[in-house]
């Protein structure tokens, strides 16, 4: 439900923001038709208009798949040959976090898949365990299952918040290369990404070393939220996916897998990843942009960006580079209060 991790505001906003996040984390303790083209002509899914609307939709089945996802006999169309895998963020799951993206993409003719990762199967809060375990033991096998079911050569990935980070670990250290030597991923899109971690480097270091934050973080890790520390700027995990390397067990050095196209789509109104630029990666294979570059009146924040028509159009254009569409300009409202961006 709540994907991301750090809210910051007020005077001395960065210290108080870290404390607020930690308190928040402690609290949070039908089949498809024969082709995607036929699916679109016969089935149209309702796309929630707002973050709140998406939550209401998810409440009907908090443990189920979002509308349009996980039809395992879906056959990718010639127009959209790569199935799309959607990934939620920390403390989220596929039902609430992806209830907008999934039906939107299915209505566009894509075979859509999603999974809950990184949490107890009986909990609605996912993405909390060690991200490396989620990547290698859950996400990698899921990719292989999707490829086998759809007979596709590659998948595309759209991940929100932590969902933009976890697959990058699998791509660098897991079985992300097919037997013919090509990557199993065509496009990797991060939405409100936490590419460098969910805090600026200075604050992250202060939280790692100063009490009472140090003891609180230790308690979080000991109680099952390994991802809470890994998503901090400068963590060992972040170095392992962003560093130049070489690192033991990696398939390639640096942040980008050869042959994969990356887009990191941020919002200047992000109130969990602060500064929002922490979502960007300085590398030739990465396209870094904000929704405000296409629409200045767009006030989508960390949570509402996955219900934002501007983001939808930019994602669709990245998935289908040969057929770009005009990007709508919609004044999507934030789910929570705005924060000061340093």
Secondary structure, 3 states (H helix, E strand, C coil): CCCCCCCCCCCCHHHHHHHHHHHHHHHCCCCCCCCHHHHHHHCCCCCCCCHHHHHHHHHCCCCCCCCCECCCCCCCCCCCCCEEEEECCCCCCHHHHCCCHHHHHHHCCCCEEECCCCCCCCCCCCCCCCHHHHHHHHHHHHHHHHHHHHCCCCEEEEEEHHHHCHHHHHHHHCCCECCCCCECEEEEEEECCCCCCCECHHHHHHHHHCCCHHHHHHHHHHCCCHHHHHCCCCCHHHHHHHCCCCCCCCCCCCCCCCCCEEEEEECCCCCCCECHHHHCCCCCCEEEEEHHHCCCCCCCCCCHHHHCHHHHHHHHHHHCCCCCCCCCCCCCCCCCCCCCCC
